[in-house]
Amino acid sequence: MLMKKRSHTCLIASSMASLVLLMMLLYGTFSTQQPGSHGFRHDYQLLGRPLYKLDLSWPRNPEMFTGDVFAVTVNQYSGVVYVAQRGDNVPKVLVFTTDGDFLMSWNTTTLEMPHGIFLADAASSNPTVWITDVGNGPYGHCIKQYSPSGKLLQVLGTPGKAGSGLNPLQFDQPAEIFIDDSGEMYIVDGDGGMNNRLIKLSKEQEVLWMHGEKGQGLAQFYIPHSVAVDNAQRVWVADRGNKRIQVFNSITGDWLGTWGSCFTEDAPYSVRLTPDRKYFVVVQLNTNQISLLDAPPVGLIGQCRVVSVIQLADEVKPHLLDLDLKTGALYVAEIGAQQAQKFTPFSLGGSFL
């Protein structure tokens, strides 16, 4: 009788252990340390609906990260990831494949302090990489266009001179640029400088409209930090200093709404839309979180609602992110951990599509 009871107890214990393991896989804390990863932090916890999981195989050579990683962008057609980092005597851009192989580094002297990075014309035979430079030296306070191999093609702004002018165009620590399929540009300027502006430029780089007043009111900004445009002619701006996201009509520039209730603890630093257009992905640096928010239907802004959270380890400091629009994988640049990480969707084939 005692043996039967012990067997029954062991069976229950084994079943409970399996259940706990399953719950950890879906919702729990993941603690993973790659050999030779030089202390890189890979601990994270999934809260809410589990939508993403960490891809530990990316990149295959994490030792290539040698500076503070600030930004990342993806070319879903060629399967290439560009990572921008800062530091003395370090390459400012590292290039990997989406599978994790290291391809090259840019040994350019024309970049001082990269902040944001964006890949334009991804589907064309001549995609280009745009980088905002917040440095204070002779190449700073401007936005630069590069070839995929790192050749400087053109410069927006007045290199080395911070300012608010529109003719000629000037910036003061421009934070990020977003370029839509038509070639029109959306720029948030700046990252703590004299300007607090959202500027839309035509394909010919002429100013179409602008919001440039510092404050807490509608269409005012305090450190506009990230910008994205959806397929419903809406511009989404991470208004970092005001702990909110503001939304505008991309054609007219009219203010459409504000999301603030989701950001009481920490400000949004980065905003991007998943390829299925179901979620906005927002990074919060000080709370070390990546949050997925329900995307509102066309014609409605409403209030924000957090669906899922990737809680990263302390001091990872996620800054800006980008998504692979083919697979739905997200890549996040982490200043504190000095690395970029890849998360893939919990769905068949690792794709949203």
Disulfide bonds with the S-S distance in Angstrom:
Cys262-Cys304 2.27
